[in-house]
Structures are given as C-alpha cells and as structure tokens.
Amino acid sequence: MESAPETAHETAVYTHGHHESVLRSHRWRTAANSAAYLTGALRPGMDLLDVGCGPGTITADLAELVAPGRVTAVDAAADVVDRARQYAEERGLHGIEFATADVHALDFPDDSFDVVHAHQVLQHVGDPVRALREMRRVCRPGGIVAVRDADYAAMTWFPQVPGLDDWQDLYRRVARANGGEPDAGRRLLSWAKAAGFGEITATATAWCYATPDEVAWWSGLWADRTTASSYARAATEGGHTTAAGLTAAADAWRAWGREPDAWFSVLNGEILCRA
C-alpha cells in the first residue's frame, strides 16, 4: 500500500463548528442508532480506529464491542478530543487512545487496524477520495473501512412549513462554499470505488424524529445552530444570507417543532469496504 503523505492535504472548513447546539446532536449518537450497519461485523479483540470521533459516544460503544481490542479515536479539533476523552473516562473506558488528526494524512503506519470507522466525516473534508485511501492504507488486508454520511438533499419532513425549504437550500450552499459536499450519502459508493476498493457493501438507513420529545429536541437544536454556531457566521460572512435570513430560518424550525404531527427524516448512506 502507499505510504502516508508527508504533509496534510488542505481540508474543508467544518461547517457546523462545535457550538453546544452541534454537540447536543453529536452526543445523542450511539453505535445502535448510528453504526448498526457495522456492529454485526465487529468481534472482541479487533483493533479499531474511529476517525472524526466527536464527543466520543459512538467511540465508547464500539470500544465495548471490540474489547479487549485496541481503540484509537481521532478528531481534527483538540477541544472535542478532550471531551471524548472525558466521556470515555466517565464510562470507565480507560484503554482508548485519543489524538488530533487530519483524515487526509493519518499519522499511523500501514496496516495498523482491523476496522477504520468514520461517521459524518466525509461530507466535511476537502478530498473524500483521498481520505478513503488513507483509511484504507491504515487498515489491515481483509479489514473493514466503514463510513456513514447524511444526505441533505434527501432530508424530508412534514408538514411543509414555509421556510424550511429555504433553510435546506441555504445549508447546502454554505457547506459547498466551505469545501464540503452536503449530499455525501449518495456519493459514498462512487467515492469508495474511486479510492480503489473492490468489495463494497452499500446500504442506507434513516434517523426519524416523530415523537413530541424528538421533535422538540431536533427543532430546538437546529434553531439554535442556525443563529449561534459557526454555520451562522459562515452563512453571513460568506454572503449567502443575512442575520434576518438566519432568524427567519430559525423561526421556521420552531414553527415546525410546534406542529402536532411533525415528522422529520434524515437519510444516511453507508459503506462497508474490505481493505
């Protein structure tokens, strides 16, 4: 396999940032609701790398499934890595190694892990094919590279509250201006083929928010994210909208959240690739 590049590839700007409203959604994620396509392939004793670990909730679940295997979790943001480390300690998982890393240039030797996992990462990177090649490089022959990403254009909801269509269009424009691809879910299979994988299993699953508590949580975090996160700054400073436009989008989220029959679905593409 190819050796690790000497310098990191320029990565895209992480559109969401790490505002509390963003981490609110990240902390909700578990292996059960976000990595079920992978968990059936995991075995005790596997060495696993979690790329873009965020606050570490999925990492911790995966670590329990592969124990006593070695687990390493990396993220581009040092403060988020610290949060993940603290969460693992709270769970009593003291064997996970944490570090900062760029997925385009992972600081690990070839063939280091049995499983390399990335959740909601490739939509935010500058070169997803190169990232997949790096993930493949550090994965042992016969091992698994597992990736899951949302597809923003495929998100759907009811009822059709005025303003949410505008929010969807705005988010996709901002994400692309930041160098990412918000409709990554549908592209994972093609990216994996371009990265040189031969054995690929492509699937899709969805998150669905329909109970009163789920709807209140989902609408509230997106209303907050729309006006207070790094996304809000990118949207206004990039000339994509105004502060008033962001307020209108946040109001649309809150209006949808007040609907008694509100329903929202997020389609996620998934790939399991044999290295």
RODREN-185290 format. One record per residue (C-alpha): residue number from 1; x negated, y negated, z. Coordinates in steps of 0.5 Angstrom, whole numbers, plus 2048, in hexadecimal, padded with zeros to 3 digits. Last residue first. Layout:
BEGIN
(nutor NUM; (X; Y; Z))
...
This chain:
BEGIN
(nutor 275; (813; 807; 805))
(nutor 274; (81A; 809; 805))
(nutor 273; (81F; 804; 805))
(nutor 272; (825; 803; 809))
(nutor 271; (829; 7FD; 806))
(nutor 270; (82F; 7F9; 809))
(nutor 269; (833; 7F3; 806))
(nutor 268; (838; 7EF; 80B))
(nutor 267; (83F; 7ED; 80A))
(nutor 266; (841; 7E8; 80F))
(nutor 265; (849; 7E8; 811))
(nutor 264; (84D; 7E3; 814))
(nutor 263; (854; 7E3; 817))
(nutor 262; (859; 7DE; 81A))
(nutor 261; (860; 7E0; 81B))
(nutor 260; (861; 7DB; 821))
(nutor 259; (85E; 7D6; 81D))
(nutor 258; (85A; 7D1; 822))
(nutor 257; (853; 7D4; 820))
(nutor 256; (855; 7D2; 819))
(nutor 255; (856; 7CB; 81C))
(nutor 254; (84F; 7CB; 820))
(nutor 253; (84B; 7CD; 819))
(nutor 252; (84E; 7C8; 815))
(nutor 251; (84D; 7C3; 81B))
(nutor 250; (845; 7C5; 81A))
(nutor 249; (846; 7C4; 812))
(nutor 248; (849; 7BD; 813))
(nutor 247; (843; 7BB; 818))
(nutor 246; (83E; 7BE; 813))
(nutor 245; (841; 7B9; 80E))
(nutor 244; (841; 7B3; 813))
(nutor 243; (83A; 7B4; 814))
(nutor 242; (839; 7B4; 80D))
(nutor 241; (838; 7B9; 807))
(nutor 240; (832; 7BD; 803))
(nutor 239; (82D; 7B7; 803))
(nutor 238; (828; 7BB; 806))
(nutor 237; (828; 7B7; 80D))
(nutor 236; (82F; 7B9; 80E))
(nutor 235; (82F; 7C0; 80C))
(nutor 234; (828; 7C2; 80F))
(nutor 233; (82A; 7BE; 816))
(nutor 232; (831; 7C2; 816))
(nutor 231; (82D; 7C8; 815))
(nutor 230; (828; 7C7; 81A))
(nutor 229; (82E; 7C7; 81F))
(nutor 228; (833; 7C2; 822))
(nutor 227; (839; 7C1; 81D))
(nutor 226; (83A; 7C7; 819))
(nutor 225; (837; 7CC; 81F))
(nutor 224; (83C; 7C9; 824))
(nutor 223; (842; 7CB; 81F))
(nutor 222; (83F; 7D1; 81D))
(nutor 221; (83E; 7D3; 825))
(nutor 220; (845; 7D1; 826))
(nutor 219; (848; 7D5; 820))
(nutor 218; (845; 7DB; 822))
(nutor 217; (846; 7DB; 829))
(nutor 216; (84E; 7D9; 829))
(nutor 215; (84F; 7DE; 823))
(nutor 214; (84C; 7E4; 827))
(nutor 213; (84F; 7E2; 82D))
(nutor 212; (856; 7E2; 82A))
(nutor 211; (855; 7E8; 826))
(nutor 210; (853; 7E8; 81F))
(nutor 209; (84C; 7E7; 81D))
(nutor 208; (849; 7ED; 818))
(nutor 207; (842; 7EE; 817))
(nutor 206; (841; 7F2; 811))
(nutor 205; (83D; 7F8; 80E))
(nutor 204; (83A; 7F9; 807))
(nutor 203; (835; 7FF; 805))
(nutor 202; (82F; 800; 800))
(nutor 201; (82B; 806; 801))
(nutor 200; (824; 805; 7FE))
(nutor 199; (81F; 80B; 7FB))
(nutor 198; (81A; 807; 7F6))
(nutor 197; (818; 801; 7FA))
(nutor 196; (813; 7FD; 7F6))
(nutor 195; (815; 7F6; 7F8))
(nutor 194; (819; 7F4; 7F2))
(nutor 193; (81D; 7FA; 7F4))
(nutor 192; (81E; 7F8; 7FB))
(nutor 191; (820; 7F1; 7F8))
(nutor 190; (825; 7F4; 7F4))
(nutor 189; (828; 7F8; 7FA))
(nutor 188; (828; 7F2; 7FE))
(nutor 187; (82C; 7ED; 7FA))
(nutor 186; (833; 7EE; 7FC))
(nutor 185; (831; 7EC; 803))
(nutor 184; (82D; 7E6; 801))
(nutor 183; (832; 7E1; 800))
(nutor 182; (82F; 7DC; 804))
(nutor 181; (829; 7DC; 800))
(nutor 180; (823; 7D8; 803))
(nutor 179; (81F; 7D2; 801))
(nutor 178; (822; 7CD; 806))
(nutor 177; (825; 7CA; 800))
(nutor 176; (829; 7D1; 7FF))
(nutor 175; (82B; 7D1; 806))
(nutor 174; (82E; 7CA; 805))
(nutor 173; (832; 7CB; 7FF))
(nutor 172; (834; 7D2; 802))
(nutor 171; (837; 7CE; 809))
(nutor 170; (83A; 7C9; 805))
(nutor 169; (83E; 7CD; 800))
(nutor 168; (840; 7D1; 806))
(nutor 167; (842; 7CB; 80A))
(nutor 166; (846; 7C8; 804))
(nutor 165; (84A; 7CF; 804))
(nutor 164; (84B; 7CE; 80C))
(nutor 163; (84E; 7C7; 80B))
(nutor 162; (855; 7C8; 80A))
(nutor 161; (857; 7CF; 80E))
(nutor 160; (858; 7D5; 809))
(nutor 159; (85C; 7D9; 80F))
(nutor 158; (858; 7DE; 80F))
(nutor 157; (851; 7DF; 80D))
(nutor 156; (84B; 7E1; 808))
(nutor 155; (844; 7E2; 808))
(nutor 154; (841; 7E4; 801))
(nutor 153; (83E; 7DE; 7FF))
(nutor 152; (83A; 7DE; 806))
(nutor 151; (837; 7E5; 805))
(nutor 150; (834; 7E8; 80C))
(nutor 149; (82E; 7EC; 80C))
(nutor 148; (82B; 7F3; 80E))
(nutor 147; (825; 7F6; 80D))
(nutor 146; (822; 7FD; 80F))
(nutor 145; (81B; 7FF; 80D))
(nutor 144; (81A; 806; 80E))
(nutor 143; (814; 80B; 80F))
(nutor 142; (812; 810; 80A))
(nutor 141; (80B; 80D; 809))
(nutor 140; (80A; 809; 80F))
(nutor 139; (80D; 802; 80F))
(nutor 138; (808; 7FC; 80F))
(nutor 137; (808; 7FB; 808))
(nutor 136; (80F; 7FC; 807))
(nutor 135; (811; 7F6; 80C))
(nutor 134; (80C; 7F2; 808))
(nutor 133; (80F; 7F4; 801))
(nutor 132; (816; 7F2; 804))
(nutor 131; (813; 7EB; 806))
(nutor 130; (810; 7EA; 7FF))
(nutor 129; (817; 7EC; 7FC))
(nutor 128; (81A; 7E7; 801))
(nutor 127; (816; 7E1; 7FF))
(nutor 126; (817; 7DB; 802))
(nutor 125; (81B; 7DE; 808))
(nutor 124; (822; 7DC; 80B))
(nutor 123; (826; 7E1; 808))
(nutor 122; (821; 7E7; 809))
(nutor 121; (822; 7E6; 811))
(nutor 120; (829; 7E8; 813))
(nutor 119; (827; 7EE; 816))
(nutor 118; (820; 7F1; 814))
(nutor 117; (81D; 7F8; 816))
(nutor 116; (817; 7FC; 815))
(nutor 115; (817; 803; 817))
(nutor 114; (811; 808; 817))
(nutor 113; (80C; 803; 819))
(nutor 112; (805; 801; 818))
(nutor 111; (804; 804; 810))
(nutor 110; (7FF; 7FE; 80E))
(nutor 109; (7FC; 7FA; 814))
(nutor 108; (801; 7F4; 817))
(nutor 107; (800; 7ED; 817))
(nutor 106; (807; 7EC; 812))
(nutor 105; (806; 7E7; 80D))
(nutor 104; (80C; 7E6; 809))
(nutor 103; (810; 7E8; 810))
(nutor 102; (80D; 7E2; 813))
(nutor 101; (80B; 7E4; 81A))
(nutor 100; (80C; 7E2; 822))
(nutor 99; (80B; 7E8; 827))
(nutor 98; (80E; 7EC; 82B))
(nutor 97; (80C; 7F3; 82E))
(nutor 96; (812; 7F8; 831))
(nutor 95; (810; 7FC; 837))
(nutor 94; (813; 7F8; 83C))
(nutor 93; (81A; 7FA; 83B))
(nutor 92; (81E; 7F9; 841))
(nutor 91; (824; 7F5; 83E))
(nutor 90; (822; 7EF; 841))
(nutor 89; (81B; 7F0; 83F))
(nutor 88; (81D; 7F1; 838))
(nutor 87; (821; 7EA; 839))
(nutor 86; (81B; 7E6; 83B))
(nutor 85; (817; 7E9; 835))
(nutor 84; (81D; 7E7; 830))
(nutor 83; (81D; 7E0; 833))
(nutor 82; (815; 7DF; 833))
(nutor 81; (816; 7E2; 82B))
(nutor 80; (81B; 7DC; 82A))
(nutor 79; (816; 7D7; 82D))
(nutor 78; (811; 7D9; 828))
(nutor 77; (815; 7D9; 822))
(nutor 76; (813; 7DD; 81C))
(nutor 75; (815; 7E3; 81F))
(nutor 74; (812; 7EA; 821))
(nutor 73; (814; 7F0; 825))
(nutor 72; (810; 7F6; 826))
(nutor 71; (812; 7FD; 828))
(nutor 70; (80E; 803; 82A))
(nutor 69; (812; 80A; 82A))
(nutor 68; (814; 80C; 831))
(nutor 67; (819; 80A; 830))
(nutor 66; (81C; 80A; 829))
(nutor 65; (824; 809; 82B))
(nutor 64; (822; 804; 831))
(nutor 63; (81E; 800; 82C))
(nutor 62; (823; 7FF; 827))
(nutor 61; (828; 7FC; 82D))
(nutor 60; (822; 7F7; 82F))
(nutor 59; (821; 7F5; 828))
(nutor 58; (828; 7F4; 827))
(nutor 57; (829; 7EF; 82D))
(nutor 56; (822; 7EC; 82B))
(nutor 55; (823; 7E4; 82B))
(nutor 54; (821; 7E4; 824))
(nutor 53; (81E; 7EA; 822))
(nutor 52; (81C; 7E8; 81B))
(nutor 51; (818; 7EE; 819))
(nutor 50; (819; 7F4; 81E))
(nutor 49; (813; 7F9; 81D))
(nutor 48; (815; 800; 81F))
(nutor 47; (810; 806; 822))
(nutor 46; (815; 80C; 822))
(nutor 45; (814; 811; 828))
(nutor 44; (81B; 812; 829))
(nutor 43; (81F; 812; 822))
(nutor 42; (822; 80D; 81E))
(nutor 41; (826; 80F; 818))
(nutor 40; (82D; 80E; 81B))
(nutor 39; (82B; 807; 81D))
(nutor 38; (82A; 804; 816))
(nutor 37; (831; 803; 813))
(nutor 36; (834; 801; 81A))
(nutor 35; (82F; 7FB; 81B))
(nutor 34; (833; 7F5; 81C))
(nutor 33; (839; 7F7; 820))
(nutor 32; (836; 7FD; 824))
(nutor 31; (82F; 7FB; 824))
(nutor 30; (831; 7F4; 827))
(nutor 29; (833; 7ED; 825))
(nutor 28; (836; 7E9; 82A))
(nutor 27; (830; 7E5; 82C))
(nutor 26; (82F; 7E3; 825))
(nutor 25; (836; 7DF; 825))
(nutor 24; (834; 7DB; 82B))
(nutor 23; (82D; 7DA; 829))
(nutor 22; (830; 7D6; 823))
(nutor 21; (834; 7D2; 828))
(nutor 20; (82F; 7D1; 82C))
(nutor 19; (82B; 7CE; 827))
(nutor 18; (825; 7D2; 824))
(nutor 17; (825; 7D0; 81D))
(nutor 16; (82A; 7D2; 818))
(nutor 15; (827; 7D0; 811))
(nutor 14; (820; 7D4; 813))
(nutor 13; (81C; 7D0; 80E))
(nutor 12; (819; 7D4; 808))
(nutor 11; (812; 7D8; 809))
(nutor 10; (80C; 7D6; 806))
(nutor 9; (808; 7DC; 805))
(nutor 8; (803; 7DE; 80B))
(nutor 7; (7FC; 7DE; 809))
(nutor 6; (7F7; 7E4; 809))
(nutor 5; (7FC; 7E9; 805))
(nutor 4; (7FD; 7F0; 809))
(nutor 3; (7FA; 7F5; 805))
(nutor 2; (7FE; 7F9; 7FF))
(nutor 1; (800; 800; 800))
